[in-house]
Amino acid sequence: MRPPLVFAAAALLVSSVSVARAADTTLLAETGAFLVGNAYRCGVPAERVERASQIIRDMIVAAAHDPREEKAAGSRFAQVFVASAYPSSDRDRLVPPCKAVVTQFERLEQHHQQAGLD
């Protein structure tokens, strides 16, 4: 297991939108999808996962330089979400512990609420 990757992904997500603008949209899509996909796998209610997914999609839109980049990042988000929410039995695949995932997911939600964006 590589829990530091979970924390790195969450740290990227809880950063402000102004930092997200400088981020690579594909990386943003991948790390966001990894977090929300695993949150779904860990039993976080679908409505909360959908709300967090929308936050990440909004960040992608804000960070994208053009519609093509936005579309590519959206496609990558979907791919990583499915792979994270429904992991294969491949032992080489990163499947973080649910406790760490839920903690980081809740941090994302709290950051969004504290920013007054909810």
TATAJO-V312278 format. One record per pair of residues at least 12 apart in sequence whose ideal C-beta (glycine too) atoms are under 10 Angstrom apart, sorted by the first residue. I is the first residue (numbers start at 0). J is the second residue. Records with the same first field share a line. If there is no record, write none. Layout:
I: J ; J
//
This chain:
0: 93 ; 94 ; 95 ; 96 ; 99
1: 93 ; 94 ; 95
2: 93 ; 95 ; 96 ; 98 ; 99 ; 100 ; 103
3: 95 ; 99
4: 30 ; 33 ; 93 ; 95 ; 99
5: 30 ; 33 ; 34 ; 37 ; 93 ; 95 ; 96 ; 99 ; 100 ; 102 ; 103 ; 104
6: 95 ; 99 ; 102 ; 103 ; 106
7: 30 ; 33 ; 103
8: 26 ; 27 ; 29 ; 30 ; 31 ; 32 ; 33 ; 34 ; 37 ; 95 ; 100 ; 103 ; 107
9: 30 ; 31 ; 33 ; 34 ; 99 ; 100 ; 102 ; 103 ; 104 ; 105 ; 106 ; 107 ; 110
10: 30 ; 103 ; 106
11: 26 ; 27 ; 29 ; 30 ; 31 ; 34 ; 58
12: 27 ; 30 ; 31 ; 33 ; 34 ; 35 ; 51 ; 54 ; 55 ; 58 ; 103 ; 104 ; 106 ; 107 ; 110 ; 111
13: 34 ; 103 ; 106 ; 107 ; 108 ; 109 ; 110 ; 111 ; 113 ; 114
14: 58 ; 110
15: 58 ; 110 ; 114
16: 54 ; 57 ; 58 ; 61 ; 62 ; 114 ; 116
17: 61
18: 58 ; 62
19: 31 ; 55 ; 57 ; 58 ; 59 ; 61 ; 62
20: 58 ; 61 ; 62 ; 63 ; 64
21: 62
22: 58 ; 59 ; 61 ; 62
23: 62 ; 68 ; 72
24: 58 ; 59 ; 60 ; 61 ; 62 ; 63 ; 64 ; 68 ; 69 ; 71 ; 72 ; 73 ; 75 ; 76
25: 59 ; 62 ; 68 ; 71 ; 72 ; 74 ; 75 ; 76 ; 79
26: 62 ; 72 ; 75
27: 55 ; 56 ; 58 ; 59 ; 61 ; 62 ; 63 ; 72 ; 75 ; 76
28: 55 ; 56 ; 58 ; 59 ; 62 ; 63 ; 69 ; 71 ; 72 ; 73 ; 74 ; 75 ; 76 ; 77 ; 78 ; 79 ; 80
29: 72 ; 75 ; 76 ; 78 ; 79 ; 80 ; 83
30: 55 ; 76 ; 79
31: 51 ; 52 ; 54 ; 55 ; 56 ; 58 ; 59 ; 72 ; 75 ; 76 ; 79 ; 80 ; 107
32: 52 ; 55 ; 72 ; 73 ; 75 ; 76 ; 77 ; 78 ; 79 ; 80 ; 81 ; 82 ; 83 ; 84
33: 76 ; 79 ; 80 ; 82 ; 83 ; 93 ; 95 ; 100
34: 48 ; 51 ; 52 ; 55 ; 79 ; 80 ; 83 ; 95 ; 100 ; 103 ; 104 ; 106 ; 107
35: 47 ; 48 ; 49 ; 50 ; 51 ; 52 ; 53 ; 54 ; 55 ; 76 ; 79 ; 80 ; 83 ; 84 ; 100 ; 104 ; 107
36: 48 ; 52 ; 76 ; 77 ; 78 ; 79 ; 80 ; 81 ; 82 ; 83 ; 84 ; 85 ; 86 ; 100
37: 80 ; 83 ; 84 ; 86 ; 93 ; 94 ; 95 ; 96 ; 97 ; 99 ; 100 ; 101 ; 103 ; 104
38: 51 ; 52 ; 83 ; 84 ; 97 ; 100 ; 101 ; 103 ; 104 ; 105 ; 107 ; 108
39: 51 ; 52 ; 80 ; 81 ; 83 ; 84 ; 85 ; 100 ; 104
40: 83 ; 84 ; 85 ; 86 ; 94 ; 95 ; 97 ; 100
41: 84 ; 95 ; 96 ; 97 ; 98 ; 99 ; 100 ; 101 ; 104
42: 97 ; 100 ; 101
43: 97 ; 100 ; 101 ; 104 ; 105 ; 108
47: 104 ; 105 ; 108
48: 80 ; 84 ; 104
50: 108 ; 111 ; 117
51: 104 ; 105 ; 107 ; 108 ; 111
52: 76 ; 77 ; 80
54: 107 ; 108 ; 110 ; 111 ; 116 ; 117
55: 72 ; 76 ; 80 ; 107
56: 69 ; 72 ; 73 ; 76
57: 116
58: 72
59: 71 ; 72 ; 73 ; 75 ; 76
60: 72 ; 73
83: 95 ; 100
//
